[in-house]
């Protein structure tokens, strides 16, 4: 989609120019490095797109879009520290390239820089952006804590898992869109509806991420297939197997999840087959389709021209096909 390319080009330049270059450079260089690792900038692009569809020049939303991207990358730096991850997008993580304290401080600085970006807006818009941003940031932290808690729990309910991915992933997608609508001074109902569109879409996206980790094409997914199985993660596929599988299938999954073989290939194959045989694979596909439909149903209610709705619809389709 050509308009996305123009958004990306503007964003990349603006992001580069927004990082301070004064001393101490050891604080700011890791931020520039983190942003240089790339990514598709999905969330800030949604901020620009939402501003655009509500009939305001998308460039007005650039500060808000940069804030969204800085916050997202702040959370990734801290996630990498918590996971003790050596790589991010195939490159050395910030805390590994520098050190743990620098990783923490640079991440904190990114969060503060994100808040500062709202200061360029008039007071009424500033307040709305800051309130939504604070609420979303806290929910992301809550989602991350749920995720950490799940690692220690023997039993996780699907409802709580869905809440975790909603908070950890989906609320930021919704907020990114709502911020664009706020900058465009869209009606209150439109802000709420476009937030709901993004939230549903974010849940569908994360469920699909779980699905593709096991059933995706390794050439296009961009990550190791079976990584969640190796790490014994309680994903939607795992939880659906425990919900739908026979007693024998449940016990086999629990036994496989308790071992960490040196060569995990056999474990990946066995767990993948359990996901298929139990009906978890099909059930997960149905959940993905359900949340995608919910997002697109909200889109139908938005007070926008059909061509503007089509832009958002096309984005959702491309996102779920992983082509944006």
ABEGO torsion letter per residue (X at the ends): XAAAAAAAAAAAAAAAAABBABOBAAAAAAAAAAAAAEEAGAAAAAAAAAAAAAGBBAAAAAAAAAAAAAAAAAAAAAAAAAAGBABBGGBBBAAAABBAAAAAAAAAAAAAAAAAAAAABBAAAAAAAAAAAAAAAAAAAAAAAAAAAAAABABBBAAAAAAAAAAAAAAAAAAAAAAAAAAAGBBAAAAAAAAAAAAAAAAAAAAAAAAAAAABBAAAAGBBBGAAAAAGBBBAAAAAAAAABBAAAAAAAAAAAABBBABAAAAAAAAAAAAAAAGAAAAAAAAAAAAAAAAAAAAAABBBBAAAAAAAAAAAAAAAAGAX
